[in-house]
Amino acid sequence: MRNILMTVMLLVVAVLLFNAVIAQDGTGTQAQIQMQGNAANSRIGALNP
């Protein structure tokens, strides 16, 4: 029973950390990657052959 409780608590902590670090709106890692990708796409699109 204790092992199951520890496993569930570990999963809850992992989900909370994921939401706090990766999926946070505007300032999370996912938003930073999208912002950098959009900037790179804009620079590539602005290149003239």
PDBQT receptor file of N, H, CA, C and O in Angstrom, charges set to zero:
ATOM      1  N   MET A   1       0.815  -1.194   0.000  1.00  0.00    +0.000 N 
ATOM      2  CA  MET A   1       0.000   0.000   0.000  1.00  0.00    +0.000 C 
ATOM      3  C   MET A   1       0.860   1.260   0.000  1.00  0.00    +0.000 C 
ATOM      4  O   MET A   1       0.548   2.246  -0.667  1.00  0.00    +0.000 OA
ATOM      5  N   ARG A   2       1.954   1.203   0.767  1.00  0.00    +0.000 N 
ATOM      6  H   ARG A   2       2.208   0.402   1.309  1.00  0.00    +0.000 HD
ATOM      7  CA  ARG A   2       2.841   2.358   0.842  1.00  0.00    +0.000 C 
ATOM      8  C   ARG A   2       3.510   2.618  -0.500  1.00  0.00    +0.000 C 
ATOM      9  O   ARG A   2       3.701   3.770  -0.889  1.00  0.00    +0.000 OA
ATOM     10  N   ASN A   3       3.867   1.553  -1.207  1.00  0.00    +0.000 N 
ATOM     11  H   ASN A   3       3.712   0.617  -0.891  1.00  0.00    +0.000 HD
ATOM     12  CA  ASN A   3       4.503   1.714  -2.512  1.00  0.00    +0.000 C 
ATOM     13  C   ASN A   3       3.552   2.372  -3.512  1.00  0.00    +0.000 C 
ATOM     14  O   ASN A   3       3.970   3.202  -4.319  1.00  0.00    +0.000 OA
ATOM     15  N   ILE A   4       2.301   2.006  -3.458  1.00  0.00    +0.000 N 
ATOM     16  H   ILE A   4       1.961   1.331  -2.802  1.00  0.00    +0.000 HD
ATOM     17  CA  ILE A   4       1.315   2.599  -4.370  1.00  0.00    +0.000 C 
ATOM     18  C   ILE A   4       1.149   4.084  -4.059  1.00  0.00    +0.000 C 
ATOM     19  O   ILE A   4       1.076   4.906  -4.972  1.00  0.00    +0.000 OA
ATOM     20  N   LEU A   5       1.091   4.424  -2.785  1.00  0.00    +0.000 N 
ATOM     21  H   LEU A   5       1.150   3.756  -2.043  1.00  0.00    +0.000 HD
ATOM     22  CA  LEU A   5       0.963   5.817  -2.384  1.00  0.00    +0.000 C 
ATOM     23  C   LEU A   5       2.171   6.628  -2.844  1.00  0.00    +0.000 C 
ATOM     24  O   LEU A   5       2.006   7.733  -3.361  1.00  0.00    +0.000 OA
ATOM     25  N   MET A   6       3.345   6.115  -2.670  1.00  0.00    +0.000 N 
ATOM     26  H   MET A   6       3.478   5.218  -2.250  1.00  0.00    +0.000 HD
ATOM     27  CA  MET A   6       4.560   6.815  -3.102  1.00  0.00    +0.000 C 
ATOM     28  C   MET A   6       4.575   6.996  -4.615  1.00  0.00    +0.000 C 
ATOM     29  O   MET A   6       4.984   8.046  -5.111  1.00  0.00    +0.000 OA
ATOM     30  N   THR A   7       4.134   5.985  -5.347  1.00  0.00    +0.000 N 
ATOM     31  H   THR A   7       3.802   5.132  -4.945  1.00  0.00    +0.000 HD
ATOM     32  CA  THR A   7       4.093   6.082  -6.801  1.00  0.00    +0.000 C 
ATOM     33  C   THR A   7       3.099   7.145  -7.251  1.00  0.00    +0.000 C 
ATOM     34  O   THR A   7       3.395   7.938  -8.145  1.00  0.00    +0.000 OA
ATOM     35  N   VAL A   8       1.934   7.160  -6.639  1.00  0.00    +0.000 N 
ATOM     36  H   VAL A   8       1.693   6.515  -5.914  1.00  0.00    +0.000 HD
ATOM     37  CA  VAL A   8       0.916   8.161  -6.988  1.00  0.00    +0.000 C 
ATOM     38  C   VAL A   8       1.413   9.564  -6.653  1.00  0.00    +0.000 C 
ATOM     39  O   VAL A   8       1.220  10.492  -7.438  1.00  0.00    +0.000 OA
ATOM     40  N   MET A   9       2.041   9.724  -5.511  1.00  0.00    +0.000 N 
ATOM     41  H   MET A   9       2.197   8.970  -4.873  1.00  0.00    +0.000 HD
ATOM     42  CA  MET A   9       2.565  11.036  -5.132  1.00  0.00    +0.000 C 
ATOM     43  C   MET A   9       3.664  11.484  -6.085  1.00  0.00    +0.000 C 
ATOM     44  O   MET A   9       3.739  12.665  -6.426  1.00  0.00    +0.000 OA
ATOM     45  N   LEU A  10       4.501  10.579  -6.513  1.00  0.00    +0.000 N 
ATOM     46  H   LEU A  10       4.440   9.620  -6.236  1.00  0.00    +0.000 HD
ATOM     47  CA  LEU A  10       5.553  10.907  -7.467  1.00  0.00    +0.000 C 
ATOM     48  C   LEU A  10       4.963  11.337  -8.799  1.00  0.00    +0.000 C 
ATOM     49  O   LEU A  10       5.450  12.286  -9.414  1.00  0.00    +0.000 OA
ATOM     50  N   LEU A  11       3.929  10.657  -9.248  1.00  0.00    +0.000 N 
ATOM     51  H   LEU A  11       3.534   9.886  -8.748  1.00  0.00    +0.000 HD
ATOM     52  CA  LEU A  11       3.270  11.037 -10.499  1.00  0.00    +0.000 C 
ATOM     53  C   LEU A  11       2.616  12.412 -10.389  1.00  0.00    +0.000 C 
ATOM     54  O   LEU A  11       2.672  13.204 -11.330  1.00  0.00    +0.000 OA
ATOM     55  N   VAL A  12       2.005  12.695  -9.258  1.00  0.00    +0.000 N 
ATOM     56  H   VAL A  12       1.960  12.052  -8.493  1.00  0.00    +0.000 HD
ATOM     57  CA  VAL A  12       1.384  14.007  -9.045  1.00  0.00    +0.000 C 
ATOM     58  C   VAL A  12       2.443  15.103  -9.087  1.00  0.00    +0.000 C 
ATOM     59  O   VAL A  12       2.235  16.141  -9.715  1.00  0.00    +0.000 OA
ATOM     60  N   VAL A  13       3.556  14.886  -8.437  1.00  0.00    +0.000 N 
ATOM     61  H   VAL A  13       3.726  14.043  -7.926  1.00  0.00    +0.000 HD
ATOM     62  CA  VAL A  13       4.643  15.872  -8.447  1.00  0.00    +0.000 C 
ATOM     63  C   VAL A  13       5.179  16.061  -9.865  1.00  0.00    +0.000 C 
ATOM     64  O   VAL A  13       5.461  17.188 -10.275  1.00  0.00    +0.000 OA
ATOM     65  N   ALA A  14       5.320  14.982 -10.608  1.00  0.00    +0.000 N 
ATOM     66  H   ALA A  14       5.091  14.067 -10.276  1.00  0.00    +0.000 HD
ATOM     67  CA  ALA A  14       5.807  15.090 -11.980  1.00  0.00    +0.000 C 
ATOM     68  C   ALA A  14       4.850  15.900 -12.846  1.00  0.00    +0.000 C 
ATOM     69  O   ALA A  14       5.288  16.721 -13.652  1.00  0.00    +0.000 OA
ATOM     70  N   VAL A  15       3.561  15.678 -12.689  1.00  0.00    +0.000 N 
ATOM     71  H   VAL A  15       3.205  15.010 -12.035  1.00  0.00    +0.000 HD
ATOM     72  CA  VAL A  15       2.560  16.434 -13.459  1.00  0.00    +0.000 C 
ATOM     73  C   VAL A  15       2.587  17.907 -13.069  1.00  0.00    +0.000 C 
ATOM     74  O   VAL A  15       2.523  18.777 -13.938  1.00  0.00    +0.000 OA
ATOM     75  N   LEU A  16       2.681  18.193 -11.789  1.00  0.00    +0.000 N 
ATOM     76  H   LEU A  16       2.733  17.486 -11.083  1.00  0.00    +0.000 HD
ATOM     77  CA  LEU A  16       2.727  19.580 -11.337  1.00  0.00    +0.000 C 
ATOM     78  C   LEU A  16       3.980  20.290 -11.850  1.00  0.00    +0.000 C 
ATOM     79  O   LEU A  16       3.911  21.445 -12.269  1.00  0.00    +0.000 OA
ATOM     80  N   LEU A  17       5.110  19.612 -11.817  1.00  0.00    +0.000 N 
ATOM     81  H   LEU A  17       5.166  18.673 -11.476  1.00  0.00    +0.000 HD
ATOM     82  CA  LEU A  17       6.341  20.209 -12.349  1.00  0.00    +0.000 C 
ATOM     83  C   LEU A  17       6.238  20.439 -13.847  1.00  0.00    +0.000 C 
ATOM     84  O   LEU A  17       6.690  21.468 -14.349  1.00  0.00    +0.000 OA
ATOM     85  N   PHE A  18       5.652  19.496 -14.563  1.00  0.00    +0.000 N 
ATOM     86  H   PHE A  18       5.285  18.660 -14.155  1.00  0.00    +0.000 HD
ATOM     87  CA  PHE A  18       5.466  19.659 -16.003  1.00  0.00    +0.000 C 
ATOM     88  C   PHE A  18       4.622  20.893 -16.290  1.00  0.00    +0.000 C 
ATOM     89  O   PHE A  18       4.970  21.701 -17.150  1.00  0.00    +0.000 OA
ATOM     90  N   ASN A  19       3.517  21.038 -15.571  1.00  0.00    +0.000 N 
ATOM     91  H   ASN A  19       3.235  20.381 -14.872  1.00  0.00    +0.000 HD
ATOM     92  CA  ASN A  19       2.647  22.192 -15.784  1.00  0.00    +0.000 C 
ATOM     93  C   ASN A  19       3.332  23.498 -15.417  1.00  0.00    +0.000 C 
ATOM     94  O   ASN A  19       3.106  24.515 -16.073  1.00  0.00    +0.000 OA
ATOM     95  N   ALA A  20       4.158  23.491 -14.391  1.00  0.00    +0.000 N 
ATOM     96  H   ALA A  20       4.341  22.665 -13.858  1.00  0.00    +0.000 HD
ATOM     97  CA  ALA A  20       4.824  24.711 -13.951  1.00  0.00    +0.000 C 
ATOM     98  C   ALA A  20       5.969  25.110 -14.874  1.00  0.00    +0.000 C 
ATOM     99  O   ALA A  20       6.214  26.301 -15.066  1.00  0.00    +0.000 OA
ATOM    100  N   VAL A  21       6.669  24.144 -15.444  1.00  0.00    +0.000 N 
ATOM    101  H   VAL A  21       6.469  23.176 -15.287  1.00  0.00    +0.000 HD
ATOM    102  CA  VAL A  21       7.861  24.455 -16.223  1.00  0.00    +0.000 C 
ATOM    103  C   VAL A  21       7.591  24.455 -17.721  1.00  0.00    +0.000 C 
ATOM    104  O   VAL A  21       7.985  25.396 -18.409  1.00  0.00    +0.000 OA
ATOM    105  N   ILE A  22       6.947  23.453 -18.231  1.00  0.00    +0.000 N 
ATOM    106  H   ILE A  22       6.627  22.688 -17.671  1.00  0.00    +0.000 HD
ATOM    107  CA  ILE A  22       6.805  23.286 -19.670  1.00  0.00    +0.000 C 
ATOM    108  C   ILE A  22       5.580  24.004 -20.214  1.00  0.00    +0.000 C 
ATOM    109  O   ILE A  22       5.689  24.769 -21.173  1.00  0.00    +0.000 OA
ATOM    110  N   ALA A  23       4.432  23.773 -19.625  1.00  0.00    +0.000 N 
ATOM    111  H   ALA A  23       4.344  23.152 -18.846  1.00  0.00    +0.000 HD
ATOM    112  CA  ALA A  23       3.174  24.195 -20.230  1.00  0.00    +0.000 C 
ATOM    113  C   ALA A  23       2.640  25.518 -19.703  1.00  0.00    +0.000 C 
ATOM    114  O   ALA A  23       1.497  25.872 -19.992  1.00  0.00    +0.000 OA
ATOM    115  N   GLN A  24       3.428  26.252 -18.944  1.00  0.00    +0.000 N 
ATOM    116  H   GLN A  24       4.357  25.964 -18.709  1.00  0.00    +0.000 HD
ATOM    117  CA  GLN A  24       2.951  27.527 -18.398  1.00  0.00    +0.000 C 
ATOM    118  C   GLN A  24       2.681  28.500 -19.542  1.00  0.00    +0.000 C 
ATOM    119  O   GLN A  24       3.508  28.653 -20.441  1.00  0.00    +0.000 OA
ATOM    120  N   ASP A  25       1.525  29.155 -19.507  1.00  0.00    +0.000 N 
ATOM    121  H   ASP A  25       0.853  29.031 -18.777  1.00  0.00    +0.000 HD
ATOM    122  CA  ASP A  25       1.129  30.062 -20.580  1.00  0.00    +0.000 C 
ATOM    123  C   ASP A  25       2.038  31.276 -20.637  1.00  0.00    +0.000 C 
ATOM    124  O   ASP A  25       2.248  31.957 -19.633  1.00  0.00    +0.000 OA
ATOM    125  N   GLY A  26       2.574  31.540 -21.816  1.00  0.00    +0.000 N 
ATOM    126  H   GLY A  26       2.404  30.987 -22.632  1.00  0.00    +0.000 HD
ATOM    127  CA  GLY A  26       3.347  32.757 -22.044  1.00  0.00    +0.000 C 
ATOM    128  C   GLY A  26       4.800  32.688 -21.653  1.00  0.00    +0.000 C 
ATOM    129  O   GLY A  26       5.637  33.269 -22.345  1.00  0.00    +0.000 OA
ATOM    130  N   THR A  27       5.146  32.003 -20.573  1.00  0.00    +0.000 N 
ATOM    131  H   THR A  27       4.467  31.531 -20.010  1.00  0.00    +0.000 HD
ATOM    132  CA  THR A  27       6.526  32.010 -20.113  1.00  0.00    +0.000 C 
ATOM    133  C   THR A  27       7.127  30.611 -19.987  1.00  0.00    +0.000 C 
ATOM    134  O   THR A  27       8.288  30.474 -19.601  1.00  0.00    +0.000 OA
ATOM    135  N   GLY A  28       6.373  29.597 -20.298  1.00  0.00    +0.000 N 
ATOM    136  H   GLY A  28       5.430  29.709 -20.611  1.00  0.00    +0.000 HD
ATOM    137  CA  GLY A  28       6.887  28.232 -20.187  1.00  0.00    +0.000 C 
ATOM    138  C   GLY A  28       7.821  27.882 -21.328  1.00  0.00    +0.000 C 
ATOM    139  O   GLY A  28       7.974  28.642 -22.284  1.00  0.00    +0.000 OA
ATOM    140  N   THR A  29       8.432  26.739 -21.212  1.00  0.00    +0.000 N 
ATOM    141  H   THR A  29       8.307  26.121 -20.435  1.00  0.00    +0.000 HD
ATOM    142  CA  THR A  29       9.374  26.282 -22.229  1.00  0.00    +0.000 C 
ATOM    143  C   THR A  29       8.703  26.129 -23.588  1.00  0.00    +0.000 C 
ATOM    144  O   THR A  29       9.298  26.469 -24.611  1.00  0.00    +0.000 OA
ATOM    145  N   GLN A  30       7.489  25.627 -23.612  1.00  0.00    +0.000 N 
ATOM    146  H   GLN A  30       7.006  25.351 -22.781  1.00  0.00    +0.000 HD
ATOM    147  CA  GLN A  30       6.770  25.450 -24.875  1.00  0.00    +0.000 C 
ATOM    148  C   GLN A  30       6.554  26.800 -25.552  1.00  0.00    +0.000 C 
ATOM    149  O   GLN A  30       6.744  26.914 -26.763  1.00  0.00    +0.000 OA
ATOM    150  N   ALA A  31       6.163  27.820 -24.798  1.00  0.00    +0.000 N 
ATOM    151  H   ALA A  31       6.009  27.727 -23.815  1.00  0.00    +0.000 HD
ATOM    152  CA  ALA A  31       5.946  29.151 -25.373  1.00  0.00    +0.000 C 
ATOM    153  C   ALA A  31       7.256  29.747 -25.874  1.00  0.00    +0.000 C 
ATOM    154  O   ALA A  31       7.279  30.414 -26.908  1.00  0.00    +0.000 OA
ATOM    155  N   GLN A  32       8.344  29.512 -25.148  1.00  0.00    +0.000 N 
ATOM    156  H   GLN A  32       8.326  28.970 -24.308  1.00  0.00    +0.000 HD
ATOM    157  CA  GLN A  32       9.647  30.031 -25.569  1.00  0.00    +0.000 C 
ATOM    158  C   GLN A  32      10.092  29.380 -26.875  1.00  0.00    +0.000 C 
ATOM    159  O   GLN A  32      10.620  30.062 -27.752  1.00  0.00    +0.000 OA
ATOM    160  N   ILE A  33       9.889  28.084 -27.015  1.00  0.00    +0.000 N 
ATOM    161  H   ILE A  33       9.460  27.530 -26.302  1.00  0.00    +0.000 HD
ATOM    162  CA  ILE A  33      10.261  27.369 -28.243  1.00  0.00    +0.000 C 
ATOM    163  C   ILE A  33       9.432  27.872 -29.406  1.00  0.00    +0.000 C 
ATOM    164  O   ILE A  33       9.961  28.079 -30.498  1.00  0.00    +0.000 OA
ATOM    165  N   GLN A  34       8.131  28.074 -29.191  1.00  0.00    +0.000 N 
ATOM    166  H   GLN A  34       7.701  27.906 -28.304  1.00  0.00    +0.000 HD
ATOM    167  CA  GLN A  34       7.280  28.584 -30.262  1.00  0.00    +0.000 C 
ATOM    168  C   GLN A  34       7.693  29.990 -30.677  1.00  0.00    +0.000 C 
ATOM    169  O   GLN A  34       7.707  30.309 -31.866  1.00  0.00    +0.000 OA
ATOM    170  N   MET A  35       8.027  30.830 -29.704  1.00  0.00    +0.000 N 
ATOM    171  H   MET A  35       8.015  30.571 -28.738  1.00  0.00    +0.000 HD
ATOM    172  CA  MET A  35       8.426  32.197 -30.007  1.00  0.00    +0.000 C 
ATOM    173  C   MET A  35       9.721  32.214 -30.824  1.00  0.00    +0.000 C 
ATOM    174  O   MET A  35       9.833  32.961 -31.796  1.00  0.00    +0.000 OA
ATOM    175  N   GLN A  36      10.696  31.394 -30.432  1.00  0.00    +0.000 N 
ATOM    176  H   GLN A  36      10.606  30.787 -29.643  1.00  0.00    +0.000 HD
ATOM    177  CA  GLN A  36      11.953  31.322 -31.165  1.00  0.00    +0.000 C 
ATOM    178  C   GLN A  36      11.739  30.744 -32.565  1.00  0.00    +0.000 C 
ATOM    179  O   GLN A  36      12.369  31.196 -33.521  1.00  0.00    +0.000 OA
ATOM    180  N   GLY A  37      10.869  29.762 -32.693  1.00  0.00    +0.000 N 
ATOM    181  H   GLY A  37      10.358  29.394 -31.917  1.00  0.00    +0.000 HD
ATOM    182  CA  GLY A  37      10.564  29.181 -34.002  1.00  0.00    +0.000 C 
ATOM    183  C   GLY A  37       9.892  30.189 -34.917  1.00  0.00    +0.000 C 
ATOM    184  O   GLY A  37      10.210  30.266 -36.104  1.00  0.00    +0.000 OA
ATOM    185  N   ASN A  38       8.962  30.963 -34.367  1.00  0.00    +0.000 N 
ATOM    186  H   ASN A  38       8.704  30.900 -33.403  1.00  0.00    +0.000 HD
ATOM    187  CA  ASN A  38       8.307  31.988 -35.172  1.00  0.00    +0.000 C 
ATOM    188  C   ASN A  38       9.292  33.061 -35.608  1.00  0.00    +0.000 C 
ATOM    189  O   ASN A  38       9.215  33.543 -36.738  1.00  0.00    +0.000 OA
ATOM    190  N   ALA A  39      10.209  33.441 -34.739  1.00  0.00    +0.000 N 
ATOM    191  H   ALA A  39      10.272  33.050 -33.821  1.00  0.00    +0.000 HD
ATOM    192  CA  ALA A  39      11.226  34.431 -35.098  1.00  0.00    +0.000 C 
ATOM    193  C   ALA A  39      12.132  33.890 -36.200  1.00  0.00    +0.000 C 
ATOM    194  O   ALA A  39      12.479  34.617 -37.131  1.00  0.00    +0.000 OA
ATOM    195  N   ALA A  40      12.510  32.632 -36.099  1.00  0.00    +0.000 N 
ATOM    196  H   ALA A  40      12.228  32.042 -35.343  1.00  0.00    +0.000 HD
ATOM    197  CA  ALA A  40      13.362  32.023 -37.126  1.00  0.00    +0.000 C 
ATOM    198  C   ALA A  40      12.615  31.941 -38.466  1.00  0.00    +0.000 C 
ATOM    199  O   ALA A  40      13.199  32.196 -39.520  1.00  0.00    +0.000 OA
ATOM    200  N   ASN A  41      11.341  31.590 -38.421  1.00  0.00    +0.000 N 
ATOM    201  H   ASN A  41      10.867  31.383 -37.565  1.00  0.00    +0.000 HD
ATOM    202  CA  ASN A  41      10.548  31.535 -39.646  1.00  0.00    +0.000 C 
ATOM    203  C   ASN A  41      10.441  32.915 -40.290  1.00  0.00    +0.000 C 
ATOM    204  O   ASN A  41      10.503  33.041 -41.513  1.00  0.00    +0.000 OA
ATOM    205  N   SER A  42      10.284  33.936 -39.472  1.00  0.00    +0.000 N 
ATOM    206  H   SER A  42      10.234  33.833 -38.479  1.00  0.00    +0.000 HD
ATOM    207  CA  SER A  42      10.191  35.298 -40.011  1.00  0.00    +0.000 C 
ATOM    208  C   SER A  42      11.498  35.708 -40.670  1.00  0.00    +0.000 C 
ATOM    209  O   SER A  42      11.494  36.307 -41.746  1.00  0.00    +0.000 OA
ATOM    210  N   ARG A  43      12.623  35.386 -40.024  1.00  0.00    +0.000 N 
ATOM    211  H   ARG A  43      12.626  34.899 -39.151  1.00  0.00    +0.000 HD
ATOM    212  CA  ARG A  43      13.932  35.729 -40.613  1.00  0.00    +0.000 C 
ATOM    213  C   ARG A  43      14.175  34.961 -41.903  1.00  0.00    +0.000 C 
ATOM    214  O   ARG A  43      14.693  35.519 -42.870  1.00  0.00    +0.000 OA
ATOM    215  N   ILE A  44      13.805  33.692 -41.924  1.00  0.00    +0.000 N 
ATOM    216  H   ILE A  44      13.384  33.239 -41.138  1.00  0.00    +0.000 HD
ATOM    217  CA  ILE A  44      13.989  32.904 -43.145  1.00  0.00    +0.000 C 
ATOM    218  C   ILE A  44      13.072  33.430 -44.256  1.00  0.00    +0.000 C 
ATOM    219  O   ILE A  44      13.479  33.503 -45.416  1.00  0.00    +0.000 OA
ATOM    220  N   GLY A  45      11.845  33.793 -43.901  1.00  0.00    +0.000 N 
ATOM    221  H   GLY A  45      11.515  33.733 -42.959  1.00  0.00    +0.000 HD
ATOM    222  CA  GLY A  45      10.918  34.335 -44.890  1.00  0.00    +0.000 C 
ATOM    223  C   GLY A  45      11.347  35.669 -45.439  1.00  0.00    +0.000 C 
ATOM    224  O   GLY A  45      10.977  36.023 -46.558  1.00  0.00    +0.000 OA
ATOM    225  N   ALA A  46      12.126  36.427 -44.672  1.00  0.00    +0.000 N 
ATOM    226  H   ALA A  46      12.427  36.139 -43.762  1.00  0.00    +0.000 HD
ATOM    227  CA  ALA A  46      12.571  37.745 -45.113  1.00  0.00    +0.000 C 
ATOM    228  C   ALA A  46      13.779  37.680 -46.035  1.00  0.00    +0.000 C 
ATOM    229  O   ALA A  46      14.147  38.687 -46.640  1.00  0.00    +0.000 OA
ATOM    230  N   LEU A  47      14.401  36.511 -46.153  1.00  0.00    +0.000 N 
ATOM    231  H   LEU A  47      14.102  35.693 -45.661  1.00  0.00    +0.000 HD
ATOM    232  CA  LEU A  47      15.565  36.394 -47.035  1.00  0.00    +0.000 C 
ATOM    233  C   LEU A  47      15.133  36.519 -48.495  1.00  0.00    +0.000 C 
ATOM    234  O   LEU A  47      14.139  35.925 -48.914  1.00  0.00    +0.000 OA
ATOM    235  N   ASN A  48      15.877  37.282 -49.244  1.00  0.00    +0.000 N 
ATOM    236  H   ASN A  48      16.684  37.765 -48.903  1.00  0.00    +0.000 HD
ATOM    237  CA  ASN A  48      15.585  37.445 -50.676  1.00  0.00    +0.000 C 
ATOM    238  C   ASN A  48      16.584  36.623 -51.476  1.00  0.00    +0.000 C 
ATOM    239  O   ASN A  48      17.785  36.666 -51.211  1.00  0.00    +0.000 OA
ATOM    240  N   PRO A  49      16.088  35.878 -52.452  1.00  0.00    +0.000 N 
ATOM    241  CA  PRO A  49      17.022  35.063 -53.252  1.00  0.00    +0.000 C 
ATOM    242  C   PRO A  49      17.840  35.919 -54.200  1.00  0.00    +0.000 C 
ATOM    243  O   PRO A  49      18.670  35.395 -54.943  1.00  0.00    +0.000 OA
TER     244      PRO A  49
